[in-house]
Amino acid sequence: MTMTLPQWLKGVILGSLVSYFGHALLIDPRFHFATIDLEKVKFISERLDVFKTQDSKEVAFTVFKETECYRLYEITWSFGVFDPKDGTTLEEFIICPGLGTGWLRDGI
């Protein structure tokens, strides 16, 4: 069974419409209109491990209380995991000039 050009075009158009509207329904619409701010991080702990990925298996580097790092903040918390019960940050993506980027757990 072969596909004709009109059938192929209908499939491409239908697939792109489903993809577009499916993406629009799955993504929080506030993300597309929100600004992303770079905020300086102040560490409470003396020493914290920063991980390469969010699964926290491999340490990328270690930060100390005086290390200069920044976090990406936007209203939908796409760059971190926030606990709404007590207002704490569970995981967060940070940027440390000279050291790199990574995920920080339970330390801000």
C-alpha positions in Angstrom: 0.0 0.0 0.0 1.5 3.3 -1.0 0.7 6.7 0.3 -0.3 9.4 -2.1 0.9 13.0 -1.9 -2.5 14.4 -0.7 -2.6 11.7 2.0 1.0 12.6 3.1 0.2 16.3 3.2 -3.0 15.7 5.3 -0.9 13.6 7.7 1.8 16.3 8.0 -0.7 19.1 8.6 -2.8 17.0 11.1 0.4 15.9 12.9 1.7 19.5 13.2 -1.6 20.7 14.5 -1.8 18.0 17.1 1.8 18.6 18.1 1.3 22.4 18.5 -1.9 22.2 20.5 -0.7 19.2 22.6 2.5 21.2 23.5 0.4 24.3 24.3 -1.8 22.2 26.7 1.1 20.5 28.4 3.3 23.6 29.1 2.3 26.1 31.7 1.3 29.2 29.6 2.9 31.5 32.2 6.3 30.2 31.2 6.1 31.6 27.7 5.3 35.1 28.9 7.3 35.3 32.1 10.8 36.8 32.4 13.8 34.9 33.6 15.8 36.6 36.3 19.3 35.9 37.4 19.5 36.1 41.2 22.5 35.8 43.5 22.5 32.8 45.8 23.5 33.1 49.4 24.5 29.7 50.9 23.7 28.9 54.5 25.8 25.7 54.7 29.6 25.9 54.9 30.0 23.3 52.1 27.6 21.9 49.5 28.0 19.5 46.6 26.6 20.5 43.2 25.6 17.7 40.9 25.9 17.4 37.1 22.3 16.3 36.6 19.1 16.5 38.5 19.2 12.9 39.5 22.1 13.8 41.9 24.4 10.8 41.1 27.6 12.5 40.0 29.2 15.5 41.8 30.2 18.3 39.4 31.9 20.6 42.0 31.7 21.8 45.6 30.6 25.3 46.7 31.4 27.0 49.9 29.6 29.7 51.9 31.5 32.5 50.2 31.2 31.1 46.6 29.6 33.4 44.1 26.7 31.7 42.4 23.4 32.6 40.7 20.1 30.9 40.1 17.6 31.3 37.3 14.2 32.4 38.6 10.9 32.5 36.8 7.3 32.2 38.0 6.7 28.5 37.0 9.8 27.1 38.8 11.0 25.4 35.7 14.6 25.6 36.9 14.0 24.2 40.4 11.7 22.1 42.7 9.9 24.1 45.3 8.0 22.7 48.3 4.8 24.7 48.7 4.1 23.3 52.1 6.9 25.0 53.9 8.3 27.3 51.3 11.7 25.7 50.9 13.7 24.9 47.7 14.3 21.2 47.3 16.4 21.3 44.1 17.7 24.2 42.1 19.7 24.8 38.9 22.6 27.1 39.7 25.4 28.9 37.7 28.7 29.5 39.4 31.2 31.6 37.3 34.5 29.8 37.0 33.1 26.5 38.3 30.2 25.7 36.0 26.5 24.8 36.3 24.7 22.1 38.1 21.9 21.1 40.4 21.9 21.8 44.1 19.8 19.8 46.6 18.5 21.0 50.0 21.1 23.7 50.5 19.9 27.1 49.7 
